[in-house]
Amino acid sequence: MSKETQTKVKFSYNRSSRKVLIDVKHGTTVWFTGELATVLGFDQDTLIEKKTSSPYAADINGGFSSMYVYTDIVDAQFVGVVKVPLLRIVNIEGEYGNTVHASFRNLQYVPVKVNSFETIEVNIKNDQNENVSFEFGKSIATLHFRQKRSQYFI
């Protein structure tokens, strides 16, 4: 960023409200698109021509707070108004660059739609239904199967 541009646009962050304040000099325009707008707390495609505070709290994760784990071997279930083969929703915890480990005490059993299989396809998506790309490290999923219990008590 040039020195001239640096003096025309000033960013500040309010820790208590978690909002971003952008002060632009007369005749200067800043346009935020895509994920940057979301991270800074603005709506998509926001045009700023005067001193403006973000309408929403800034979110370094860009609204990415959960991962949705889908697999091709389970029965579809409702998520909102659509049926999808969802295995589990995993909340995201930890910081960028750190190894994250999640294990679950409350096992969730989902009906399996096939009697046998050789491979299991697993897709991990974000809140916007986009594939999650892991930049480094490994992703490991351990599945636990059990026989379906009878609905009748004998």
C-alpha positions as a Markdown table, in Angstrom:
| # | Residue | x | y | z |
|---|---|---|---|---|
| 1 | Met | 0.0 | 0.0 | 0.0 |
| 2 | Ser | 1.5 | 3.4 | -1.0 |
| 3 | Lys | 2.1 | 6.2 | 1.6 |
| 4 | Glu | -0.6 | 8.3 | -0.2 |
| 5 | Thr | -3.2 | 5.5 | 0.2 |
| 6 | Gln | -2.2 | 4.9 | 3.8 |
| 7 | Thr | -3.1 | 8.5 | 4.7 |
| 8 | Lys | -6.4 | 8.3 | 2.9 |
| 9 | Val | -7.8 | 5.2 | 4.7 |
| 10 | Lys | -7.6 | 4.5 | 8.4 |
| 11 | Phe | -8.7 | 1.3 | 10.1 |
| 12 | Ser | -9.4 | 1.0 | 13.8 |
| 13 | Tyr | -10.9 | -1.8 | 15.9 |
| 14 | Asn | -13.1 | -1.4 | 19.0 |
| 15 | Arg | -12.4 | -4.3 | 21.3 |
| 16 | Ser | -15.6 | -4.0 | 23.3 |
| 17 | Ser | -18.0 | -4.0 | 20.4 |
| 18 | Arg | -15.6 | -6.0 | 18.1 |
| 19 | Lys | -16.5 | -3.7 | 15.3 |
| 20 | Val | -14.2 | -2.1 | 12.7 |
| 21 | Leu | -14.2 | 1.6 | 12.0 |
| 22 | Ile | -13.0 | 2.8 | 8.6 |
| 23 | Asp | -12.3 | 6.4 | 8.1 |
| 24 | Val | -11.7 | 7.4 | 4.4 |
| 25 | Lys | -10.7 | 10.9 | 3.3 |
| 26 | His | -12.9 | 12.9 | 0.9 |
| 27 | Gly | -12.7 | 11.6 | -2.7 |
| 28 | Thr | -11.6 | 8.1 | -1.6 |
| 29 | Thr | -13.6 | 5.0 | -2.0 |
| 30 | Val | -13.0 | 1.5 | -0.4 |
| 31 | Trp | -14.9 | -1.5 | -1.7 |
| 32 | Phe | -15.0 | -4.8 | 0.2 |
| 33 | Thr | -16.1 | -8.0 | -1.4 |
| 34 | Gly | -16.2 | -11.6 | -0.5 |
| 35 | Glu | -14.7 | -13.0 | 2.6 |
| 36 | Leu | -12.8 | -9.9 | 3.5 |
| 37 | Ala | -16.1 | -8.0 | 3.9 |
| 38 | Thr | -17.4 | -10.8 | 6.2 |
| 39 | Val | -14.2 | -10.9 | 8.3 |
| 40 | Leu | -14.4 | -7.1 | 8.9 |
| 41 | Gly | -18.1 | -7.2 | 9.8 |
| 42 | Phe | -19.5 | -5.7 | 6.6 |
| 43 | Asp | -22.1 | -7.0 | 4.1 |
| 44 | Gln | -20.8 | -8.5 | 0.9 |
| 45 | Asp | -19.9 | -5.9 | -1.8 |
| 46 | Thr | -19.8 | -2.9 | 0.6 |
| 47 | Leu | -18.8 | 0.4 | -0.8 |
| 48 | Ile | -17.3 | 2.9 | 1.8 |
| 49 | Glu | -17.0 | 6.6 | 0.9 |
| 50 | Lys | -17.1 | 8.2 | 4.4 |
| 51 | Lys | -16.3 | 7.3 | 8.0 |
| 52 | Thr | -18.2 | 4.1 | 8.6 |
| 53 | Ser | -18.5 | 1.5 | 11.4 |
| 54 | Ser | -19.1 | -2.1 | 10.5 |
| 55 | Pro | -22.7 | -3.2 | 11.1 |
| 56 | Tyr | -21.6 | -6.5 | 12.5 |
| 57 | Ala | -18.8 | -7.7 | 14.8 |
| 58 | Ala | -15.6 | -8.5 | 13.0 |
| 59 | Asp | -15.0 | -12.3 | 12.8 |
| 60 | Ile | -11.6 | -13.5 | 11.9 |
| 61 | Asn | -13.2 | -16.9 | 11.0 |
| 62 | Gly | -15.5 | -15.2 | 8.5 |
| 63 | Gly | -18.6 | -16.9 | 10.0 |
| 64 | Phe | -16.9 | -20.3 | 9.7 |
| 65 | Ser | -17.8 | -21.7 | 13.0 |
| 66 | Ser | -18.9 | -25.3 | 12.2 |
| 67 | Met | -17.9 | -28.1 | 9.9 |
| 68 | Tyr | -20.5 | -30.4 | 8.4 |
| 69 | Val | -19.3 | -34.0 | 7.9 |
| 70 | Tyr | -21.2 | -35.8 | 5.2 |
| 71 | Thr | -20.8 | -39.4 | 4.1 |
| 72 | Asp | -22.2 | -41.5 | 1.3 |
| 73 | Ile | -23.2 | -44.5 | 3.5 |
| 74 | Val | -25.8 | -42.9 | 5.8 |
| 75 | Asp | -29.5 | -42.2 | 5.4 |
| 76 | Ala | -30.3 | -38.6 | 4.5 |
| 77 | Gln | -31.7 | -36.5 | 7.3 |
| 78 | Phe | -33.2 | -33.0 | 7.5 |
| 79 | Val | -30.9 | -30.0 | 7.9 |
| 80 | Gly | -33.1 | -27.0 | 7.6 |
| 81 | Val | -35.5 | -27.8 | 4.8 |
| 82 | Val | -33.3 | -30.2 | 2.8 |
| 83 | Lys | -32.4 | -33.8 | 3.4 |
| 84 | Val | -28.7 | -34.6 | 3.3 |
| 85 | Pro | -26.4 | -37.5 | 4.3 |
| 86 | Leu | -25.1 | -35.6 | 7.3 |
| 87 | Leu | -23.0 | -37.6 | 9.8 |
| 88 | Arg | -22.2 | -34.9 | 12.3 |
| 89 | Ile | -21.8 | -31.2 | 12.8 |
| 90 | Val | -18.4 | -30.3 | 14.4 |
| 91 | Asn | -17.9 | -26.9 | 16.1 |
| 92 | Ile | -14.5 | -25.3 | 15.3 |
| 93 | Glu | -12.2 | -24.7 | 18.2 |
| 94 | Gly | -8.6 | -23.7 | 18.4 |
| 95 | Glu | -6.4 | -21.2 | 16.6 |
| 96 | Tyr | -5.1 | -21.1 | 13.0 |
| 97 | Gly | -1.9 | -23.2 | 12.6 |
| 98 | Asn | -2.6 | -25.3 | 15.8 |
| 99 | Thr | -3.4 | -29.0 | 15.7 |
| 100 | Val | -7.0 | -29.5 | 16.6 |
| 101 | His | -8.3 | -32.7 | 18.1 |
| 102 | Ala | -12.0 | -33.4 | 18.6 |
| 103 | Ser | -13.4 | -36.4 | 20.3 |
| 104 | Phe | -17.0 | -36.9 | 21.3 |
| 105 | Arg | -18.4 | -38.4 | 24.5 |
| 106 | Asn | -22.0 | -38.4 | 23.3 |
| 107 | Leu | -21.9 | -40.8 | 20.3 |
| 108 | Gln | -24.5 | -40.1 | 17.6 |
| 109 | Tyr | -25.7 | -43.1 | 15.7 |
| 110 | Val | -27.1 | -42.4 | 12.2 |
| 111 | Pro | -28.9 | -45.1 | 10.2 |
| 112 | Val | -26.6 | -46.7 | 7.5 |
| 113 | Lys | -28.3 | -47.0 | 4.1 |
| 114 | Val | -26.2 | -49.9 | 2.8 |
| 115 | Asn | -25.6 | -53.4 | 3.9 |
| 116 | Ser | -22.0 | -53.6 | 2.8 |
| 117 | Phe | -19.3 | -51.2 | 1.5 |
| 118 | Glu | -15.7 | -51.2 | 0.4 |
| 119 | Thr | -15.0 | -47.5 | 0.7 |
| 120 | Ile | -16.6 | -44.6 | 2.5 |
| 121 | Glu | -16.6 | -41.2 | 1.0 |
| 122 | Val | -16.4 | -38.3 | 3.5 |
| 123 | Asn | -17.0 | -34.7 | 2.6 |
| 124 | Ile | -16.4 | -31.8 | 5.1 |
| 125 | Lys | -18.1 | -28.6 | 4.3 |
| 126 | Asn | -18.5 | -25.2 | 5.9 |
| 127 | Asp | -21.6 | -23.1 | 6.8 |
| 128 | Gln | -21.8 | -21.9 | 3.2 |
| 129 | Asn | -21.8 | -25.5 | 1.8 |
| 130 | Glu | -18.2 | -25.1 | 0.4 |
| 131 | Asn | -15.6 | -27.9 | 0.8 |
| 132 | Val | -13.2 | -27.2 | 3.6 |
| 133 | Ser | -9.6 | -27.2 | 2.4 |
| 134 | Phe | -7.1 | -28.2 | 5.1 |
| 135 | Glu | -3.8 | -26.4 | 4.3 |
| 136 | Phe | -1.6 | -28.7 | 6.4 |
| 137 | Gly | -1.8 | -31.7 | 8.7 |
| 138 | Lys | -4.0 | -34.7 | 8.5 |
| 139 | Ser | -7.7 | -35.3 | 8.8 |
| 140 | Ile | -8.7 | -38.5 | 10.5 |
| 141 | Ala | -12.2 | -39.8 | 11.1 |
| 142 | Thr | -13.0 | -42.8 | 13.2 |
| 143 | Leu | -16.5 | -44.2 | 12.8 |
| 144 | His | -18.2 | -46.6 | 15.2 |
| 145 | Phe | -20.9 | -49.0 | 14.0 |
| 146 | Arg | -23.4 | -51.0 | 16.0 |
| 147 | Gln | -26.3 | -53.1 | 15.1 |
| 148 | Lys | -29.7 | -51.3 | 15.1 |
| 149 | Arg | -31.6 | -52.0 | 18.2 |
| 150 | Ser | -35.2 | -53.2 | 18.1 |
| 151 | Gln | -37.9 | -50.7 | 18.6 |
| 152 | Tyr | -39.8 | -53.2 | 20.7 |
| 153 | Phe | -39.0 | -54.2 | 24.2 |
| 154 | Ile | -39.0 | -57.9 | 24.9 |
